[in-house]
Each structure stands twice: as C-alpha cells, then as structure tokens.
Amino acid sequence: MSLFNVYPLFDITPVSAKDLYVYDENNVEYLDLYGGHAVISIGHSHPKYVSAISNQVEKLGFYSNAIQNPLQVKLADKLEALSGCKDYQLFLCNSGAEANENALKLASFHNGKKKVLAFKNSFHGRTSATVAATDNPKIVAPINAQQEVDFLELGDLDAVETVLKQNETCAVIVEFIQGVGGLDQSTTEFYQGLDKLCKQYNTSLIADEVQSGFGRTGDFFAYQKHNITPDIISMAKGMGNGFPVGGILIHPSIKASYGLLGTTFGGNHLACAATLSVLDVLEEEKLMKNAKNISDYFQEKAKSLPNLKSIKGRGLMLGLEFKFPISELRKKLIFDHHIFTGSAKNPNLLRILPPLTIQKKHIDLFFDATCKVLKTL
C-alpha cells in the first residue's frame, strides 16, 4: 500500500532527538529551529516528559471520558495557576483544528448565531468550520464552503463593526500573531476594540493560541499582552511537546450541559501526563523568561543581516522577512548547514519556532550559517 501523497518531503529521516538536536539514520546532527511546526516546546526527549509518559502508560494508558480522571482535574488546576486564566473551564481534545472546531461550535451553541468572522491570511485548521475560516481557498472543499465566513483585513475595526451589527456572527476568531500567514499582528488598540465590539454585539471572541500559546511568545498566551478577555481560548501544538493534545479554555459566562461537546481520545491519561510535564518544565526552567531573553538576542543579531526587510513576531515565534524568496536559503540551511527552519504563506519569510530551551549558542550557529548562505545567493 502506498501513502496518500499530500506532503512534499525533504529527504531526511530522523530516528532520534535530544533537546535542540535531531539525528537522522546516518547519525547526522540537525539543529532544530522549527520544532515540528512549534510543537516541541520543552525540547526533544526531555527527561521529565519521557518519565511522565513512561510511568503513566505502565499504569493506565487510556480509558474513556465516561469515568473519573483525576489527571484532568490536576491539569486544569495547574493550567489555571500558570496561565493566569482564572475561573475558565477546560475541555480537552486532540489537536489544534479540533480545538478551534469545538470553539466555533460552542460559540454558535452559546449565542444561537451561525456566521464566522475571520481575518485575511488566517490559518485555523483543516476540519469543517476551521478550514472555512482559513484564508486559503485551495484547501477549502465544496462541502466546507457552505460555512458562511467573512474575511476582513486585520486591524480594520470599522469593517468588523459593520459585520457584527448585522447580528448573524457567532464568533470572531483571531490569531494574535498569525502563524502560517506570516507572523503579522495588529495593535493593542485594535485587539481591545475587537474585544469591546464582540461584547457589544453578543459575539464570542475566540483567541486562537494553537501556535502562540504555552509560553512561546514569552507570555503564556499571546493575547495577554493586550489586556483583554477572550470568551474561548484554543490551544494545542506546544501543549504536549509532541504528544497529540489540544483543548479550549471557556469563559464562565458560557455554560456546560451534558453532551454539548464530546471526544473519545481527548484528555486521555497519557495526554494529561504529557501536558502536566510540559507545564512543570515551563515553570521550573523559567522557559517563558528564556523565550523573552533569547528573542531580544535574536532580534539584535538579525539587524546585521543583508537584504533583510523586517523582523516579525514576538518571543520565540519569529520571522525574518527578506527582499527575496527564501526557498533556496531554507534548503541550503537544511542540507549544507543541517539547520531546520520553516516557511510561510509569505514566500519571503523564514520562520523560526525553536524549542523554548534554546540558548544563545544556538542562535549564534544559526546566524553564522545564514550569513554564509546569503553570501552565496
């Protein structure tokens, strides 16, 4: 049987990894500055993470949500303490797309409306409503297109109000730093205005923190810089450090009822053990502070790069926008210098999403290699 060929693949086969480094079948060492799409938050094979999953699977790997799971309660309490999201409610699922799908569904249940407002260059997932709210017609199938979504320019509050006053929009979903779209972000004034308009027009504000959450920006969630209160917060990627887990945090104004949401695998014992270990390491190793410190160092070093148009992002969710397409630069970094980086919808943007355990020496290696490549292009 062949694999369904939907991924363009680099000819590299990882077989092991440790912290910032990945090793292929030929024992070639790669510096990982992409973390598998921002998934690796506390470093590959962190001993606390490995121990947590190993110990849990030895005792109980899975049972359904029809029984008590004290690990879910422990996770909710730890998440509240570390994130500062007081009194929110937790619903666990398996991925970022599923988190956003549940967020949109819950918003529609809550206020009885059906339309969605999203922003240009957004990416929220590949499932039914999330792909319709993603600004990429190429991945929206006809069955998804029946979902009614308004796409607006990020930053345009007048346009937002024009849509919301029609009283048909159940949710506004927004990435506070756009991921796949190219690390664009708006102003605090815009985000606070968005929050105010959602409350005024009985529309749920969904903070999509799937890529930016769990300390990646230096704050626990990216929205927290702007002093607002989302109705629903979605999260996934860095949450499980590679173990498939996602979830939404739900404001107490939204009430639960039996059967309203559900999942088979979401919140299973292994997922909870993985996420609890991530939270412990984030706290114990002060990785959010490290994200801010390394970000400052990175951005200062980046200023000396030739042909650089702009530095985008915040914390360790960063982008280098050049005056030319970066595809060749990225390939040379991988194959000539053994450094993983990422791309974006913006063809000139190189994305940097490393584990939060990264140190200055790793940044130095990246810039040394990048400067060498740029001289050859």
Phi, psi and omega in degrees: 000136178267160175281146177290114195277082181244356181245122169286120191251139167284147182278067179222135181236093178294142178234343177202166181201151179212118179055252183268000189241142177240140183240132181268184185294343177259012180064027172281134183265129178242135173276122186264101177254021180231340173058030180059053183068044175071019181278318185280102186264320184250018179093147178298136172055037177303132186302325179292322178294311180300316181296318182297314181291318181298313180296321182290316183293335177290333181265306182198113182276325185201139155210165190283173179280016175274356181235171177290138175227093182301336178295327177294318179295316178300319179294317179300316180294317180294321180294319178297316183295317186277326182276335184081008180274079186291135173071003173291161178251148184251131168237126184259142177220213191237346186200170178292318178299317180293324177298312180292324177299315178294324179297314180294318179297316181295319178300317181293319173302317188294314185247000174075012180257172188230342183273161180234143173247124177230178186240153180300142184072016179285156168218119183235357178140182183239009178272187194307292181280328183293323180287329175294329179271005177262131185277069177205090184303336183296334183253010179259110179283159179307325181292333178278331188291348178290342176291131183271115182229133172260126176256125181237163174292133176297123180110352185262089182291326179298318179294322177300313181295322178302320179286313187293328182291348175286349173062036178240354189265118180281327186209145164254122180247131187214138168270125182286338162227118183292136183271274181303326182295337176127022172067025173283150176213158179256196187263161173302321179302318179293313184294322177292323176294322178297315178301315181296316181294321178298318179292321181296322186253021176052052179237135181282132176265117179256118174271109178278100181251023183303315180265327188269352184278181178058044169087358187299326183270359186099335166260162181298314173238148183295328183293338188294339176299335191258002174056056176233174182231093177295155175281324180220139178238122179261148184208155178191263193344281184289354185299321185245005178054030180120335174283133183294112179204144176213176179183169172231143170259131191239125181299145183297346177289345178261121187265143178271155169213155184299130178087355183299315173230161178193161180198147175280305188269341186300133178074021180292169188299320180292320179298318179294318179298317179298313184292321177299322179293323177298314180297319178299314182291319176306317182285310186294322183263006177051051187285336176290321175295320178298321179301318179292316182295314180292325177299315178300317180295316179300312185293327177292317179293326183294334183300337184269358181289137176286151176060026178269126180273316181198160173250124185244159174096193185204149180061230177252033169242084195237155176218140174251112180263116181263175180270014182207161177298141188262006186302317181289321176302314181296318179297318180292324176297321180289307192272331180265328185240358174058052178232125176275130170225182182233168177245183182210178175300325174286113186293347182263005187253126173262122183264138180239113184223063188281166168305147184287357177273003184301148180239169182300327181298328179288322177296318178300316178300317180297312183289326175299314181293317181297318178298320179296317180294316182300329179291337182267346185274000000 
